[in-house]
Amino acid sequence: MAKILFWTAAIRSPDLAGAKMSMHGASPAATGGSILEIARSMRSELRKSDRKVCDIVLADPRKILNATVAETAQMADVSQPTVIRFCTSIGCEGFQDFKLRLAQSLALGTPATHSVIMDTDGPSEVADKIFDYMMTSLDWARHHLDKEQLSAAVECLTTARRIEFFGFGASGIVAQDAQQKFPLFGVPCGAETDSHQQVMVASMLQPGDVAVVISNTAATRSMIEIARLARERGVSVIGIVGMRGPLADHCDILLLAETLENTNIYTPTISRIAALTVIDILSTAVVLNRGEEHIESFKRMKRNLAYMRANERI
């Protein structure tokens, strides 16, 4: 059965990703995280035959939950000892322990394994998988957002004289959405998506202004340059990023909106939705932080907007 790798989840979090050893010397399998995320993060380190078992687990974990060792081996086209070896390779004591941890992972929420869309899936299945993937990924982002950095960003934006948002491509759309929310921030806001205009605006910022630089990869050269220019002007720089990268070194405050995706394969909507959610959090928290007078002004603005809507069907 053919599979389309629609959105491949590449976990970048320090507690699950990449390195074989954690800061305490334990492997990812020993960290006690979701067995599905552990399997995904360790996949590239497994033997070729073990990876076949890993792939069928990630493709349909609920099916494996109800399967025997023999049935799992048949589905993966491997031997039964290979299935057992896969289980021990990712930190389980055996197949039954693996199934127990698999059940726990599924009980905690729909895993991000629905990124694998089968060529036999109809519109209904595609819709369910993408919605599940979105919700799971946003939940991941929520639990990995640094609340101390978030509070610092809200305080910084509350006292700003002026806020400028910078971004390219999908991040540029996030910047424009943030600028559209300027009544919530309570000060003049701009959104720059043209490279020349970005340099011009960043070069003219003054102390007391805030630059919000948005980059999912945290590695876009122009965004790094904008952050550097802004800091040279004595401006506070807030970074909204999807992963840790070189841009972090040029930010005073860093908001990590990490999602379960691999942007090298495809840039799905979820990275943009996560960044937009962070903007919503910031704008709402700032308006609340500015006090009752600003809240009343905002309510008055919303009432005035209501008059522009047709109350009767034309």
N, C-alpha and C positions, 0 to 999 in steps of 0.2 A: 504494500500500500504506500503510495507516494505521499510525501509530506512537504508542505511549504513552510519554510522558516520565515514566518511573517515578522515577528518581533522576537529576537533572541535575547533572553534575559541574561545579562552579565553583571553579577553582583560585584559592586565596587567597595562595599562597606568593609572597614578594617577587620570586623569580627568574623567575616565569612570569606572574603575574597583573596585571590591570588596566592599569597605566601603560604608555604606549607606549615610554617611554625608561627604561633602567636607570640606575643610579648612574654608569655609565661612558659613558652616552649611547647605548648600543646598544639596538636594539629587541629584544623577546622572541625574535624569530626568529634573532637573532644570538648568543643565549646558549648554543647547542649542546645544548639539552635535547631531550626526546622530541618528535618532529615532531607526534605526535598531541596532546600537551598544548599545544604551541605553537599548533597550529591551533585548538584549543578556546579558548585564552585570547585569541586574536586574532579570533575569529569575528565579534564585534559590530562590529569595525572594518572588515570586508571589505565590498565592494560587494554588492548584493543577489544578483546572478548568481553571484558568487564564493562567497557563503554557501551556495548550492545545492550546489556542488561540495564544500564543507567538510562539509555535512550528510551527504552520501552516504559520504564518507570516514570520518567518525566513526561512522556507523551500521554499517558493515561493512568495516573496513580490510583484511581478508584478501582480500576480493573485489576491491578496487581494486588490490591487490598484483599480481594476475594479469591485470589489464585493460590495454588499450591506451588511448591518448589518445582515440581515437574512441569506444571502448566506455564510457569514463568520461564523456565528454560526453553520450552517449546516455542513460546512467543518470541523470545530473543534469539532463537536458533543457536543455543549454546548448551553445554552440558549442565547438569544439576550442580556439580561441584563449583562451576563457574559462578552460578547464582549465589551460592554460599560465600564464595570468595569476594564477590562484589559487596555483599552485606558487611563482611568484616573489614573490607578496605575503607568503608566510609564510617567505621566506628561502631558498628552494631555487633552484638555477641553471636548473632546467627539470624536465620530467616525470620523466626518468630519475633525476635526483638526488633528486627527491621520493620515488620508489619505493625507492631505496636507503636513504634515511633512514627510510622507513616500515618496511622490512624490519628495520632495526636496532631500531626501537621495539618491534616485535612480538617480536623475539628476546630483548629485555630482560624480557619478561613480558606477561601479558595486560593490555591497556589498559582504562581505566575507561570505555570507550565502550559497554560492555554495559549502561549505564544505560538505553539505548534498547531497550525491549521492544516487539516487533512484535505486532499483534493476531492474527497467525497462529501465534505461538509456543505450543507445548504445554507441559505441566508440566515435561517434561525440559529443554526449551530455557530456560525461565524459571529452573529450578534451576541450570543451568550458568552462565547469565549473572549471577545474583545471587551465586553462590559466587565466580565470577571477580572480580566487582566488589568483594566483601568483601576478598578476598585482596590484590588490587591496592591498594585503599585503605589497608589496614593496612600494607602495605609502604611506601606513601607516608608514612604517619604515623611509621613506624619511622625512616626516613631524615631526617625533619624534626624529630625530638625532640632538643632541646638537651641533650646529655649532661652539660654542666657544671651546668646548672640542675637536672638529675635528681640528680646527686651532692649538690648543695647541699640538695635536698629530703630525701634520705635521711639526711644528717647532722642536719638540723633535726628530723626525726621520731624519730631514734634518741635524741636528748637530751630529747625532750618529756616533760613530766609528765602531760599529758593531751592527747588529740587529739579535735577536734570536726569532723565533716564536714557541709557545708551544700550543699543543692541543691534544685531544684524540678523537677517533671515527670520526664523521662527522666534528668536529672542527679540528681534525688532518689533514683532507683533505684540509681545509682552510689554515692551517699553511703551508702545502706543496705547495699550490698554491702561497702563499705569498713569499715563498723562491724562487720559480721559477721566480718571478718578480724582483730578486735582481738587475739586470742592471738598473731598474728604480730607485731603492733606492740609488744606487751609492756607496754602501759599502758592505762588506762581510755580507751575510745573511745565517742563518741556520734554519732548521725546525726539531724540535724534537717531536716524537710521542711515543717513548718508555719511560716508567716511570723511569727506571734506568738511561738512557742517559739524560733524562730531569734534574734529580737531579745533575748529574755530570756537565752538561753544566752550569746550573744555579749557581752552587757553584763556578765556575771558571770565571764568568763574572766580569768585572771591571767597575769602574766609567767611564762614558762616553758611555758605552754600553746601549742598550735599549732591554728590554724583552717585547714582545707582547704576552699576555696570552689570549687564545681564549676559551670561554666556553658559550654555549647557555644558560645553566641554571644558570651560575655564582655560582654554588654550588659544583662543582667537587672538592673533597678534595685535590687531587694531584695538581690541578691547583692553589688552594689557597696556598699550600705549596711551589710551584715553585715561585709564586709571593712574598711570604714572604722571601724566600731565596735570591731572586734577590734584593729586597730592602735592606736586610742586607748587601749586597755587594756594596751598594751605587748606584745601577742601577735604572734608570727610568723604571717604569712598566706601560704599556698601556694595558688596558683590553678591549676586544671586546666581548660583552655579548648580549644575547637575552632578558634578564630580569634583574632586580636588585636582587642581592643576596650577600652572604657573601664575594665573591671575590672582590666586589667593595671596601671593607674596606682596601684591600691590593694593590690598584692601585693608581698611581699618576694621571692618566688620564683615564677616562671611556667613551667608545663609546658604546652607547646602540643601538643595531640593533634589535629593537623590531618588532616582526611579530605577525600576528593574528592566533596563534596556541596554542594548549595545548600539551606540550611535554610529559605529563603524559599518554596520550592516544596513541600518535604516533608522531614520529619525521619526519615530512615531509621535502621534499627538500627545502622548502622556507626558513627555518632557515639558511641553508647552503648558499643559494643564496644571502640572505641579508648580511651575513658576508663576502662573496666573493665580493659583491658590495662595501662594506666598504674598503676592501683591494684594490680594483681598484681605489677608490677615493683617498686613502692615497698614493699609489704608483704614480699615475698621478700627484697629487698635489706636491709631493716631487720632482719629476723630474723637474717640472716647477719652483719650489722654488730654485732649485740648480743653475739655470741660463742658459744662452745661450750655454756656453761651454759644459755643461753636456747634454743638449738637442741635440746638434750636434753630440756628441759621441753616443748617443742613436740612432739617425737617421742613423749613419754610421753602427752601429751594425745591424739594421734592413735591410739595403741594403745588407750587407754581408750574412744575412740569406736568402735573396731572391735568391741568386745565388744557394742555395742548393735545390731549388724547380725546378721540371721538367717543362720546358716551352713548350715541345712538347709531344704529346700523344705517349706512347710507344706501 
